[in-house]
């Protein structure tokens, strides 16, 4: 649940940055190449006072892809690396501590069983 909350907060924070990058850097660069400074006015079809803008859809797709890439590389990958490092550290700590409580309990029960078998065999 915490991962989802972090994802939502980081996604909304990254969205503003990515929107700025798309609006102020990528769209003007595409506009320099294509001759149109704003993609939202590009590839528009107007019929019966209704307008379909494929350029606005292209802007939204670029924003979506950049937000996804930014969240993946800036949030998900570092968190996964951190989890892997802590898991390795936890395994190393567990090995240094010796047997776990369950292992100690099992060993003690096995010793009791063996002693009971010896006592039962010697009584016969």
N, C-alpha and C positions, 0 to 999 in steps of 0.2 A: 504494500500500500504506500509505503514511503517512496518507493521508486516511481510510482505513478505520480505522486505529488511533486516530486523533484522534476519529473519529465514535463509536467504541465507548466510549472513555474519557469523552468529553463526554456521551454518551447516558446512561451509568450515573451520572455525577455529577448530571446534570439530573433524572434519574428520582427521586432522593431529594427534591429540592426540589419537584418537581411533585407527588409523592405527598403531601407535607406540605401543599401549597397545596390540593389536592383534599380531603384529610381534614379540614383545619382551617379552610378558608374556603368552598370551593364546596359541599361536602356539607352543612355547617350552613346555608348560605344556601338551598339547595334544601329542606332540612329545615324551615326557617322558613316557606317558602311552602307546602310540602306537609304539614307537621305531623309529619314523621318525621325525627329527627336523623341517622340513618345510612341510606344508600340500600341497603346490603347486605341489610337485612331487609325491604326494600320489594319487593313483587310476588314473594313466594315461594309456591311450590306444593309441598305435601308429599303424597306418595302412597306407601304401603307403606314407610315409614321412609326414603324418598329425598326429598331436597329440591332443588328447582330454584329458584335465586335470580336473577331478572332484574335486581334492584337491584345485585347484585355485578357482573353483566356490565356494567351501566350505569356503575358506578364504574370498572371496568377500561377501558371505552371513553373515558371522560372523561380518565383518566390517559394513555392512549395518544395521544389528540388533543393534549393539552397538552404532552406530551413532544415530539411531532412538531413542534408550532408553536415550542416553545422552542428545539429543536435547529436548526430551519430559520432562525429569525430571529437566534439568538445565535451560531451556528457557521457554517452554510453561506453565508448572505448576506455576512457580513463577510469570509470567506475568498475568496469570488468577487470581491468589490469589491477586495480586496487584490491578487488575481491580475490583474484588469483594469488596476489602476494600475501594477503592475510591468510588464505587457506594454506599456503605453503608454510607460513610461519606457525599456524596452529598445528599442522602435522608435525613440524619439527619440535614444537613444545610438547606435544603428546608423546613423541618418542623419547624425549629426555626425561619425562616424568615417570616412565616405567609403565607397568601394567595398569589398566584401568580398574575401576571398582568392580565392574562385571567380571573381568578376567580374574581378579583376586578372589571373588566370591566363588567362581567356578573352580578354581584351583583348590580352595579350602573344602568345597563339597566333594571334590574328587579324592582328597586326602582322607576325609571322613569315611567315604565309601570304601576306600582301600583298607582302612583300619578296621572297619566293621567286617569286611571279608576275612581279614586275618584273624580277628577274634572269633568269628563264626567257624572258620576252618580249624582253629586250634581247640575249640570246644568240642568238636566232633571227634 
